[in-house]
């Protein structure tokens, strides 16, 4: 699900993830317009076979002042969109919005607000580029170019678009660098969070929330409802130009707390220790202790660094930050970088090395690390000896195991006096938790708790007092999921079938592989696994890798290629795929011909459409006897569902025996 952090989740909360993470965070893969339905998307007819989608009647108070606007001030319906120019689902939804503008004409006004997501490195510069173009009256010209070229948003490309639409490039660059525009984006992102719109694209139609790149018919149904209401207001004497303001008068300013947490289901506080040998900044008597599990090669971890720095600056001695290691297996240099940081820590310069590593994430080879050691003034011989001896390997493994034990399976993961916060979230996400914990600390100190005992007390209090999670939505209905001609392994007559929709370039999919292997081992003969393809559009090698796997399947070696691809996710270009085929002793002429001809394209696209029709919009998504399980979840999440299904199967088999 697009972000390099993933947390365990019980099967009965998957609807929250589907709605918040898939439709919001991943953005949904539904059709973007009746005339522009992608080939890999279920048709309206397919969608019609699903239960009717319930639309929340809540009206949110969504301001439109100051934002780029297209359409008449007298429009009876206002659509406010929070979007991200690097988000593929936003670009798809843009086609839908353009069609809606054609269909509704002067009755529809469109207002754009910025919500560049943290894991899209070019999204914020693109948002600044659009707003800076708006300073010269050409916001929408830039807006269209950005969505039309959302895979080319580097600085050179942005400048090219500025020239293409005839901007004064020097002024445009100056405006892009203006703190005022950056502050506008920050304000709009905060507004999105306040309204519960944590993912992109997110729409408010006369204040009513619609999440994700949904089919055009879903938009039209809501627009038509609001149009009828607005026409009623006009008939009652409200001027068309005042309709939106009148609707907003009764709007809700803030989404309920639970709605604001769509992307992350609530998690209980954990008892989190602070090892004596872990790098720390801040006093042991701090009112708040933040324990961070991180990975020096993880791009999301590097994005969290400015947030942590802001926390340190804002709260001073009231906050202590503890750094613990969680080098992820798909990051080949992460563990060596972690060892380098501890070798620097041994010489009293952990944080200097920490900053070097995060500033140079693409250069973490041994030679690079030695260079950084020199630059920060370490005893380089001692540093090299530490790396050669692997003396900190056990420490890093212990950190990693401790992180897994408390649920820090992805990075970055933070525990604020034990309260979990996952991912590279903005300062505004940390602030309320920190403020709450400081208030608790002040009460504890007033009641006689010693400052040095604060963390232990507050951490334990949070563990003891963590409220039960709100009642989760019901698990989605069991769906009929056909195996078809998908590659399968396991007993033919196994009572439990797991159908996985996956993407060979998705790091969360690779993380699920060992879990599925454990499932096969623990339930030998009782479970079979089928593999279906869902190559996500922002993974440039994913579809070619899917084709390679099917070309191997044609020669009876799908699972061997499956393992090769997941073990080498960073090398999925054509040359690498041919190398893996050779290693598996495939008929190379036949393999190459299959890739050249695209003979498996239709099967892959059919898998994608089938998955999308069942809600498998993000990867990995699993259907266990038709029951949905989303994400790279731990073995226990699979075990719970499998055991329930085996119990049912036992009952069924007993009944059949009679």
VOTI-997265 format. One record per residue: x, y, z of N, C-alpha, C in turn. Coordinates in steps of 0.2 Angstrom, whole numbers, plus 2048, in hexadecimal, padded with zeros to 3 digits. Layout:
# residues N
XYZXYZXYZ
...
END
This chain:
# residues 658
8047FA800800800800804806800
8078077FB80B80C7F980F80F7FF
81281180381681380A81A80D80C
82080E80F824809811823807818
81D80881A81B805821815802821
8147FC82480F7F882480E7F582B
8087F582E8077F38358027ED835
8037E883A7FE7E383A7F77E683B
7F37E28397EC7E483A7E77DE83A
7E37DE83E7DE7D983F7D97D8839
7D77D28377D37D28317CD7D6832
7CA7D78387C47DA8387C47E2838
7CA7E48367CB7EC8357CD7ED82E
7CC7E88297CF7E98237CA7EE81F
7C47EF8207C07F481D7C37FB81E
7C57FC8247C88038257CE804821
7D27FF8207D880081C7D6800815
7D17FC8127CF7FD80B7CC80480A
7C880680E7C680D80D7CB81280E
7CF8128137D38178147DA817811
7DD8108117E381080E7E380F806
7DE80A8047DE8097FD7DB80E7F9
7D58107FB7D18167F77D581D7F9
7D781D7FF7DA8248017E28247FF
7E58208037ED8208027EF81D7FC
7EC8177FA7EE8157F37EA8187EE
7E481A7EF7E081F7EB7DB81B7E7
7DA8157E87D58117E47D68107DD
7D480B7DA7D68097D37CF8097CF
7CA80C7D27C480C7CE7C48107C8
7BF8107C37BF8137BD7BF81B7BE
7C381F7BA7C38267BB7BE82A7B6
7BA8267B27B682A7AE7B28257A9
7AC8267A87A88227A37AB82179D
7AF82679A7B28267947B9824794
7BC82479A7C382379B7C581D7A0
7C181879F7C28127A47C880E7A2
7CD80E7A77D380A7A57D18037A4
7D57FF7A07D47F879E7D47F47A4
7D87F67A97D97F17AF7D47F37B4
7CE7F67B37CA7F87B87C37F57B7
7BF7F37BC7B97F07BB7B47F57B8
7B07F37B47AB7F77B17A57F97B6
7A17FE7B379C8007B87977FA7B9
7977F67B37927F07B47957EB7B9
79B7EA7BA79E7E67BF79D7E97C6
79E7F07C679D7F37CC7967F37CF
7917F27CA78A7F27CC7897EB7CF
78D7E67CF78B7E07D278D7E17DA
7907E67DC7927E77E378D7EA7E6
78C7EA7ED7877EE7F17887F57F0
7837F97F07838007EF7888037F4
78C8087F279080B7F678D8117FA
78E81080178B81580578F81B805
78C82180578F82780578D82B80B
79282D80F79183181578E837814
78883881778483E81678784481A
78D84381E79084982179284E81C
79185581E79385A81A79985D81E
79F85E81B7A586181E7A586881C
7A886C8207A987381F7B087481B
7AF8748157B68748117B687B80D
7BB87F8107BC88680D7BF885806
7BD88A8027BF88B7FB7C38917F9
7C38967FE7C789C7FD7CE89B7FC
7D189F7F77D889F7F57DA8997F1
7D68947F07D988E7EC7D788F7E5
7DB88C7E17DA88C7DA7D38897D8
7CF88D7D47C888B7D37C788B7CB
7C38867C97C18867C27B98857C2
7B588A7BF7AE88A7BF7AB8907C1
7A58907C17A18967C27A08977CA
7A089D7CC79F89F7D379789D7D5
79389D7CF78C89B7D078B8947D0
7908907CF78F8887CF78B8867D5
7878817D478387F7DA7868797DD
78B8767DA78F8717DE7968737DD
79A8727E37A18747E37A486D7E5
7A986B7E17AD8657E27B48687E5
7B68667EB7BD8687ED7C18617ED
7C78627EA7CB85C7E97D285D7ED
7D38587F17DA8587F47DE8537F0
7E48557ED7E78517E87EF8517E9
7F284D7E57F984C7E57FB84A7DE
7FF84F7DB80184E7D48058487D2
8088457D780C83F7D58088387D7
8028397D97FE8337DB7FA8317D4
7FB82B7D27F88287CC7F18287CC
7EE8277D27E78277D37E482E7D2
7E78337D47E583A7D37E583C7CC
7EA83A7C87EA83B7C17E48387BE
7E38327C07DD82E7BD7D78327BF
7D68347C57D08387C77CF83E7C4
7D58417C27D58487BE7D18477B8
7D18417B47CD8407AE7C68407B0
7C483D7B67BD83D7B87BB8447B9
7BF8487BD7BD84F7BE7BC8537B8
7C08527B37BF8567AD7B98547A9
7B784D7AA7B184B7A67AB84E7AA
7AB84E7B17A68517B57A58597B3
7AA85C7B27AA8637B07A68647A9
7A88607A57A486079E79D85E79F
79C8597A37958577A479085C7A7
79385F7AC78F8637B179086B7AF
79586D7AB7958737A97958787AE
79187E7AE7918837B378E8817BA
78C87B7BA7898797C078E8767C5
7948757C379A8727C77A08777C7
7A28787CD7A887C7CE7AD8777D2
7B38777CF7B98737D27BE8777D5
7C08757DB7C58797DF7CA8747E1
7D18767E07D68717E17DA8737E8
7DB86E7EC7E086F7F27E586A7F1
7EB86C7F47F18677F47F28637FA
7F385C7F87F58587FE7FA8537FB
8008567FA8068517F780884C7FD
8078467FB809841800810840801
81283E80781983E80981D839805
81A83480381E82F7FF81F8307F8
81C8357F581D8377EE82283D7EE
82983C7EC82E8417ED82D8477E9
8298467E382884C7DF8228507E0
81E84D7E48178507E58178577E7
81B8587ED81B85F7EF81E8647EA
8238637E78268677E28218697DD
81D8637DB8188647D58128697D8
8108687DE80B86C7E180E8737E1
8148747E381787B7E381787E7DC
81987A7D781987C7D081287E7CE
80D87B7D080687C7CE8048837D1
8058847D780388A7DB8078907D8
80E88F7D78128947D480F8967CD
80D8917C980A8937C38048977C4
8008957C97FA8997CB7FB8A07CC
8018A27CF8038A97D08038AD7C9
8048A97C48048AD7BD7FE8AB7B9
7F98A97BD7F28A77BA7F28A17B6
7F689C7B77F68967B37F78907B7
7F38907BD7F388A7C17F08847BD
7EA8857BA7E787F7B67EB87D7B1
7EF8817AD7F387F7A87F987A7AB
7FC87C7B08018787B37FE8727B6
7F88727B97F486D7BC7F38677B7
7F18697B17F08647AC7F68617AA
7FB8647A98028627A780585D7AC
80485E7B280785A7B88038537B8
7FC8547B77F984D7B77FA8497B1
7FB84D7AB7FD8497A58048467A5
8088487A980F8467AA8118447B1
80D8417B480E8407BB81483B7BD
8178387B881D8347B98238397B7
82283F7B58288437B482784A7B7
82984A7BE8288507C282E8527C5
8348507C283A8527C583B85A7C3
84085D7C68418647C68418677BE
8458637BA8468657B383F8647B0
83B85F7B183585F7AD8308647AF
8308667B682C86B7B882D8727B5
8348737B48368797B18348797A9
8348737A68328727A082B87479F
8278727A481F8737A381E87B7A4
82287E7A88218857AA8238897A3
82888779F82988A799824889794
82188279481C88078F816885790
81488679680E88A79780F892797
81589479581789B79481889F79B
81A89C7A081B89F7A68228A37A6
8228A97AA8288AC7AC82C8A77B0
8318A47AE83489E7B18388A17B8
83B8A67B783F8A97BD83A8AB7C2
8348AE7C182F8AF7C682C8A97C9
82B8A47C482889E7C682C89A7CB
83389A7CA8388977CF83889B7D5
8388A17D58388A57DB8318A47DF
82C8A37DC8258A27DF82589B7E2
8288967DF82988F7E182D88F7E8
8328937E88368937EE8338987F4
82E89B7F282A8A07F782789B7FD
82989D80382689980981F89A809
81C89F8068158A080781189A803
8148987FD8108927FA81188C7FE
81788B80181888580581388580B
81288B80E80E88B81380788A811
80588C80B7FE88A8087FD882808
80287F80680287880580187580C
8058778118058748187FE87581A
7FB87B8197F487D81C7EF878819
7F08778127EB87380F7EB86B811
7F28698127F38628157F086181C
7F08678207ED8668267E6866826
7E386A8217DC86A8207D986381E
7DD86081A7DB8598177DB85481D
7E08558227E08508277DA85282C
7D985882D7D385A8317CD85882F
7CC8578287C68558257C684D824
7CB84A8267CB8438267CD84081F
7D084581A7D28438147D9842814
7DB83C8167E383B8177E6838811
7E283680C7E58338067E3837800
7E58357FA7E48397F47E28347EF
7DD8367EA7DA83D7EA7D483C7EF
7D28427F27CC8427F67C88487F4
7C18477F47BD84C7F17B784E7F6
7B58547F67B08577FA7AB85A7F5
7A58577F57A08597F079A85D7F4
79B8637F47968677F87978657FF
79E86380179F86280879F85A809
79C85680579C84F8067A284B803
7A48478077AB8448067AA83E801
7AF83E7FC7AF8387F87B68367F7
7B98307F97C082F7F97C282A7F3
7C782C7F07CA8287EB7C88297E4
7CC8267DF7CA8277D87C48227D6
7BF8247D87B98207D77B58217D0
7B181C7CF7AE81D7C87AA8237C8
7A98267C17A682C7C079E82C7C3
79B8267C37948257C57948277CC
7998257D07988277D779982E7D8
79D8327D479D8397D579683C7D3
7938397CD78D83C7CB78783B7CF
7878357D37828347D77828397DD
78883B7DF7888407E57878477E2
78A8497DC78984F7DA7818507D8
77E84B7D677784C7D477384D7DA
77584A7E077184B7E67728527E9
7788547E877A85B7EB7778607E6
77785F7E07748647DB76C8657DC
76985F7DE7628607E07618647E6
7658637EB7648677F176686E7F0
76B86F7EC76D8767EA76787A7E6
7648767E275F8797DE75987B7E3
7588777E87538797ED75487F7F0
75B8807F275D8867F675C88C7F1
75D88B7EB75C8917E67558937E6
75188E7E574988F7E57478927EB
74A8917F17488947F774B89B7F8
74F89E7F37518A57F37588A67F4
75C8A07F57648A17F67678A27EF
76B8A77EF76E8A97E87738A37E7
7748A17E077889C7DE77F89D7E1
7828A37E17888A57E37898A37EB
7848A37EE7848A27F678289B7F8
7818967F377E8907F578488C7F9
78A88C7F678F8887FA79088B801
79089280279189580878B89280D
78589280A78089080E780889810
78388580C78487D80E78987D813
78E88181279488081779288381E
78D88781F78B88982578A88482A
78787E82878687982C78B87382C
79087582979586F82879986E82E
79C86882E7A08658347A7867832
7AB86A8377B286D8367B7867836
7B586283A7BB85D83B7B885683B
7BB8528377B984B8377BA84783E
7B68438407B783F8467BE83C846
7C083B84C7C783984D7C8832849
7C482E8497C58288467C582983E
7C282D83B7C282F8347C9831832
7CC8358377D28388357D8833835
7D682D8387DB8288387DA822833
7D782482E7D581F8297DB81B827
7E181E8257E781A8237EA816828
7E981782E7EC8138337E7811839
7E580A8397E080983E7E380A845
7DF80B84A7E280D8517E6807854
7EB8088577EF80385A7F0804861
7F07FF8657F180086D7F880286E
7F9805874800807876804801878
80A80187780F7FB8788147FD87E
8167F888181B7F98868227F9882
8257FF88282B7FF87D831801882
8367FD88283C7FF886841803882
84580688684B80B884851808885
85580488185B801883860806884
86580488986A80888B86F80A885
86F80588087480787B87180A875
86B80C87586880F86F86981786F
86A81986986B82186986582486B
86782A86F86182E872863835871
85E83987085F840871859843875
85B84787A85684987F858846886
85584988B857846892852840894
85583C89885183689B84B83889F
84B83E8A18458418A58408458A1
84184489A83C847895835845897
830849896829847897826843891
82A84388C82783F88682D83B883
82D83588283283187F82F82E878
83383087383182D86C83682886A
83482286A83881C86783781B860
83C81C85C83B81B85583F815852
83B81184E83E80C84A83F80E843
84580E84184781183A84C80D836
84C80F83085180B82B854811827
85B81182685E81682385D81681B
85B81181985A81181185281280F
84E81281484781381384581B812
84381C80C84182380A83C82780F
83882381183382681683682881D
83B82481F83F82582584282C824
84582D81E84983381D84483981D
83E83881B83983E81B83783F822
83783A82783583C82D83A840831
84084082F84684483284484B834
84284F82F84085683083A857836
83685283683085283B833851842
83884C84283B84B84983F85184B
84285484684685A84884285F84B
83C860847837865849835864850
83385E85283185C85983685E85E
83D85C85C84285E861842865862
84286985D84287085D83C873861
83687086083087386383087186A
83286B86C831869873837869877
83D86987484386A87984486487D
84586588384686088884085C88B
83A85E88883485A88A834854886
83885388183884D87C83F84A87C
83E84387C84483F87B84383B875
84883A87184783686B84C83086B
84A82A86A84E82486B84E821864
85481F86185481C85A85581585B
85181185885280A857852807850
85580284F8568008488517FB845
84F7FC83F84B7F783C84C7F7834
8527F48338547F482B8507EF828
84C7F18238487ED81F84B7E881A
8497E281A84D7DD81584D7DF80E
8497E480C8497E680584E7EB803
8517EE8098567F380885D7F0809
8617EF8048677EB80486C7EE808
86C7F58098727F980D86F7FB814
8697F98158677FC81C86A7FA822
86C7F382286F7F08288767F3829
87A7F38238817F68248807FD826
87C80182387B80882687980882D
87580482F87380483787A80283B
87E7FE8388847FC83C88980283C
88980683688D80C83688B81183B
88481283C882817840884815848
88480E84988580C85088D80D851
89180C84C89880C84C89A81484D
89681884A89681F84C894821853
88F81E85588C81F85C89181D861
89581886089A8158648A081B865
8A081F8608A58258618A182B862
89B82B864897831867894835861
89483285B89183685588C833852
88783085588282C85287E83184E
87B83785187783B84D87A83F847
88184084788484384288483E83C
88583783E88583283887E831836
87983183B872830839870835834
87283C835870841830874840829
87A83D82987E83C82387A83681F
87883182387582B81F86E82D81C
86A83182086483381D865838817
86A83C81786B84181286E83D80C
87083780C87483480787182D806
86A82C806868825806869821800
86B8247FB86D8207F587481E7F4
8788207F987F81F7F988181C800
87F81680188181280888580C807
88980C80288E807801894808806
89880380789D80380C8A180980C
8A480A8058A88108048A5816806
89E81780589B81D80689A81E80E
89981981289981981989F81B81C
8A58188198AC81A81C8AD82281A
8AA8248158AB82B8138A8830818
8A182E81A89D83281E8A1831825
8A482C8278A782B82D8AD83082E
8B18318288B68368288B383D828
8AE83E8258AB8458258A984782C
8A68438308A48458368A984483C
8AF84283A8B584283E8B683C843
8B48378408B48308448BB82E844
8BD8298488C38258488C2820843
8C482183C8C281D8378C4815838
8CA81483A8CC80D83C8C880A840
8C680D8468C180A84B8BA809847
8B880E8438B280D8408B280783B
8B78068378B88018338B87FA836
8BB7FA83C8BC7F48408B57F2842
8B17F78448AA7F58478A67F2841
8A77F583B8A37F28368A57EB834
8AC7EA8348AF7E48328AD7DE837
8AC7E083D8AB7DB8428A37D9843
89F7DE8408987DD8418967DE848
89A7E284C8997E28538927E4855
88E7E88518887EB8538827E784F
8847E284C87F7DE8498797DB84D
87C7D98538777D68588727DB85B
8757E185C8717E785E86C7E9859
86D7E98538697EB84E8637E584D
8657DF84E8607D984E85C7DA854
85E7DB85985A7DC85F8557E185F
8577E785C8537ED85B84D7EB856
84F7E785184A7E584C8457E084F
8487DC8538437D785683E7DA85B
8417DF85F83D7E38638387E7860
83A7EA85A8357ED85682F7E9853
8317E385182C7DE84E8277DD854
82A7DC85A8267DA8608217DF862
8227E586081D7EA8628197ED85C
81A7EA8568167EC85081A7F184C
8207F284D8247F68498277F2843
8237F083F8257EB8398277EF833
8257F58328277FA82D82A800830
82C80482B83080A82D82E81082A
82E81682D83081783482A815839
82B81383F82681284482881584A
82381984D82581D85382081B859
82381B85F81F81986582081F86A
81A82386B81A82986F818827876
81D82787A81B82488181781D880
81981A87B81681387A810813875
80E81987380881A86E80B81A867
80881586380B81485C808819857
80D81B85380C82084E81081D848
80D81B84281081883D81181C837
81881C83481982082E81C82782F
81E82982982183082981B835829
81883682F81383B82F815842831
81184783081384E83181384F838
81685583A817857841810858844
80B85A84080485A843801854845
80384E84380184884580484684C
80B84884D80E84785380C84C859
80A85285780985785C804855861
7FE85385F7F98528647FA84C869
7FE84786680084286B805844870
80A84886D80F84B87280C84F877
80785487580485887A80085587F
7FD84F87D7F984B8827FE848887
80384588480884288980B84788D
80D84D88B81085289080B854895
8048548937FF8568997FF85089E
7FF84A89B7FF8448A08068458A5
80B8468A18128478A581184C8AB
80E8528A980E8578AE8098558B4
8048518B380084F8B880484A8BC
8078458B980B8408BD8108438C1
8148488BE81984C8C281684F8C8
8108528C780D8568CD80A8518D2
80984B8D08078458D580D8428D8
8138448D68188418DA81D83D8D6
81B83B8D08208378CC82683A8CB
82C8378CC8328398CB83483A8C3
83783F8C18388418BA83C83B8B7
8408378BA8448328B783F82C8B6
83A82C8B98358268B982F8278B4
82F82D8B182982F8AD82882B8A7
82D8298A382C82589D82981E89F
82C81B8A48298148A68228158A8
82081A8AC81A81A8AE81581C8A9
8168218A581282389F81181E89A
81781A89981681589481280F896
81280D89D80E8088A080780A8A0
8068118A27FF8138A27FC81389C
7FF8158967FC8148907FB80D88E
7FF80988F7FE80288E7F77FF892
7F78018987F17FF89C7EB80289A
7EB8098987E580D8977E380D890
7E780A88C7E580A8857DE808884
7DA80C8817D380A8807D280587B
7CD80187B7CC7FC8767CA80086F
7CC7FD86A7CB8008647C4801862
7C180685F7BA80685D7B8800859
7B27FF85A7AF7F98567B17FA84F
7B47F584C7B67F58457B07F3841
7B17F683A7AB7F48367AB7EC835
7A67EA8327A57E38317AA7E182B
7AD7DB82C7B17D88267AD7D8820
7B07DA81A7AD7DA8147AA7D3813
7A47D380F7A17CD80D7A67C880A
7A57C180B7A97BC8077A77BD800
7AC7BD7FC7AB7BE7F57AD7B77F1
7AA7B67EB7AC7B17E77B27B27E4
7B87AF7E57BE7B17E27C17AA7DE
7C17AB7D87C37A57D37CA7A57D3
7CD79F7D37D479E7D27D679F7CA
7D179C7C67D279C7BF7D97997BD
7DC79C7B87E379A7B67E979D7BA
7E879F7C07ED7A27C37F279C7C6
7F879E7C67FD7997C97FB7977D0
7FB7917D27F978E7D87FE78A7DB
7FF78A7E28037847E57FF7827EB
80077C7ED7FD7797F37F87747F1
7F57707F67F176A7F47EB76C7F0
7EA7697EB7E476A7E67DD76B7EA
7DC7667EF7D67667F37D67697F9
7DB76E7FA7DC7718017D5775803
7D37758097CD77880B7CE78080B
7D478280B7D478A80B7D878C805
7D67918027D97937FC7DB79B7FD
7E179D7FC7E37A47FD7E47A67F6
7E17AB7F47E27AE7ED7E57B57EF
7EC7B67EC7EF7BC7EE7F07C07E8
7EE7C77E87EF7CC7E37F67CF7E5
7FB7CF7E18017D27E38057D57DD
80B7D87DF80F7DC7DA8167DB7DC
81A7D97D78217D77D88257DC7DA
8237E27D98287E87DB8257EB7E1
8207E97E481D7EC7EA8217E97F1
8247ED7F58287EB7FA8247E7800
81D7E98008197E68058177DF803
8177DE7FC8157D77F981B7D27FB
8217D57FA8277D17FC8277CF803
8257D48078257D380E8207CD810
81B7CC80C8157C780D8187C080B
81D7C080781F7B98058217B480A
8257B680F8277B28158217B0819
81C7B48198167B381D8127AD81A
8117AE81380E7A880F8127A2810
8187A281081C79C81081B799817
81A79D81C81979A823812797823
80D79A82080679881F80779181C
80A79081680B78A81380E784817
81378681B81678281F81277F825
80E78482880A78282E80477F82C
8017808267FB77D8247FC77981E
80177581E8037718187FD76C816
7FB76C8107F576880E7EE76B80F
7EE7708137E87738147E777A811
7EC77D80E7EC78380B7EF783804
7EC7867FF7EF7877F97EF78F7F7
7F47917F37F57987F27F57997EB
7F079E7E87F07A07E17F37A77E1
7F67A87DB7F97AF7DA7F67B37D5
7F47B97D67F17BD7D17F57C47D0
7F57C77CB7F97CD7C97F57D37CA
7F87D87CE7F67DF7CF7FC7E37CF
7FF7E47C98057E87C88037F07C9
8057F37CE8037FA7CF8067FF7CA
8028047C88058087C380B80C7C4
80C80D7CB8128117CC81980D7CD
8188067CC81E8027CC81F8007C5
8258037C28268037BB8287FC7B8
82A7F87BD82D7F17BA8287EC7BC
8227EE7C081E7E87C281A7E47BD
8187E87B88147E47B38197DF7AF
81F7E27AD8237DE7A98257D87AE
8267D97B48287D37B98227CE7B9
81C7D17B98167CC7B98167C87B2
8187CB7AD8187C77A681E7C27A7
8237C47AA8297BF7AA8277B97AF
8237BA7B48217B57B881C7B07B4
8187B37B08137AF7AC8177AB7A7
81C7AE7A48207AB79F8247A57A2
8267A67A98297A07AC82379B7AE
81D79D7AF8187997B18167947AB
8177977A581679379F81B78D79E
82078E7A18257897A18267857A8
8207867AC8207827B28247847B8
82678B7B882B78D7BD8287947C0
8227957C181F79B7C382279D7CA
8227987CF8237997D682B79B7D6
82F7977D28367997D28377A07D0
8347A27CB8357A97C98327AE7CE
82C7AC7D18297B07D682E7B27DB
8327AC7DE8377AD7E383D7B27E1
83F7B17DA8447B57D88427BC7D8
83C7BE7D583A7C47D48397C87DB
8377C57E08367C87E783D7C97EA
8417C47E98487C57EC84C7CA7E8
84A7CD7E384E7D27DF84A7D77DC
8467DA7E18417DF7DF8447E57DC
84A7E77DD84D7ED7DA8507EC7D4
8507E57D18537E47CB84E7E07C7
8497E47C48437E07C08437E37B9
8497E67B68497E87AF84A7E27AB
8497E27A58497DD7A084F7D87A0
8557DC7A185B7D87A185B7D37A7
8597D67AD8597D27B38547CC7B3
84E7CD7B08497C87AF84C7C27AB
8507C47A58537BF7A18587BB7A5
85C7BF7A98617BB7AD85D7B67B2
8587B87B58547B37BA8527AD7B6
84F7AF7B084D7A97AC8527A47AA
8587A77A985E7A27A786079E7AE
8607A27B386179E7BA85C7997BB
85679A7B98517947BA85178F7B4
8567907AF85678C7AA85078B7A6
84D7917A48477917A084A791799
84578F79484679078D84679778C
84C79A78A84D7A178A84A7A4784
84A7A177E8467A377883F7A4779
83C79F77D83579F77E8337A4783
8387A57888367AA78D8377B178A
83C7B378683C7B97838377BB77E
8357B577B82F7B67768297B877A
8287B57808227B67848227BE786
8277C07888287C778A8277CC784
82A7CA77E82A7CF7798237CF776
81F7CA7768187CA7738137CC778
8147CD77E80F7CF78380A7CA784
80B7C47838067BF7838027BE789
8057C078F8017C07957FE7C6798
7FF7CB7937FB7D27957F47D1797
7F07CD7937E97CD7947E87C979B
7EC7C479C7EA7C17A37EC7C57A8
7F17C97A87F37CD7AD7EE7D37AE
7EC7D67A97E67DB7A97E07D87AC
7DE7D27AA7D87CF7AC7D97CE7B4
7DF7CC7B67E07CB7BE7DF7D27C1
7E27D77BE7E17DE7C17DA7E07C1
7D67DF7BC7CF7E17BC7CB7DD7C1
7CC7D67C17C97D27C67CB7D47CD
7D17D57CF7D37D87D57CF7DE7D7
7CF7E37D27CC7EA7D47C57E97D5
7C17E47D27BA7E37D37B97E07D9
7BE7DD7DD7BD7DA7E37C07DE7E9
7C27E47E77C57E97EC7CD7E87ED
7D07E47E97D77E37EA7DB7E87E6
7DA7EE7E87DD7F47E57E47F67E7
7E67F47ED7ED7F47EF7F07ED7F0
7F77ED7F17FA7E77F17FE7E77F7
7FF7E07FA7FB7DA7F87F47DA7FB
7F07D77F87E97D67FA7E87CE7FA
7E57CB7FF7E47C47FF7DD7C2800
7DA7BD7FD7D37BB7FE7D47B3801
7D27B28077D37AC80A7CC7A980A
7CB7A48067C47A18057BF7A7804
7C27AC8007BD7B27FE7BD7B7803
7C07B68097C17BC80E7C77C080D
7C67C780E7CB7CB80C7D07CD812
7D67CD8107DB7CE8157E07D3811
7E17D98137E57DE80F7EC7DF813
7F17DF80E7F87E28117FC7DC813
8027DE8148087D98168077D781E
8027D481F8007D38268047CD829
8047CD8308087C78338047C1833
8087BB8348067B58347FF7B4838
7FF7B783E7F97B68427F37B883F
7F37BE83B7ED7C08377EA7BB832
7EF7B882F7ED7B282A7EA7AC82E
7EE7AB8347EC7A58387E57A583A
7E37AB83C7DC7AC83F7D77AA83A
7D87AD8347D37AC82F7D37A482C
7D97A282B7DA79B8297D779682E
7D87978347D57938397CE793839
7CB7998397C47998387C1796832
7C479682C7C27938267C378B827
7C878982A7C978282B7C477F830
7C27838357BD7818397B6780835
7B57858317AF78582D7AF77F828
7B577E8257B67788207B5771824
7B777182A7B676B82E7AE76A82F
7AB76F8317A476E8327A076C82B
7A276F82679F76D81F7A176681E
7A776481F7A975D81D7A5758821
7A475A8287A175682C79975582A
79775A82879075A82578F75681F
79475781B79475381479574B816
79974A81B79A74381D79373F81F
78F74382278874182478474081E
END
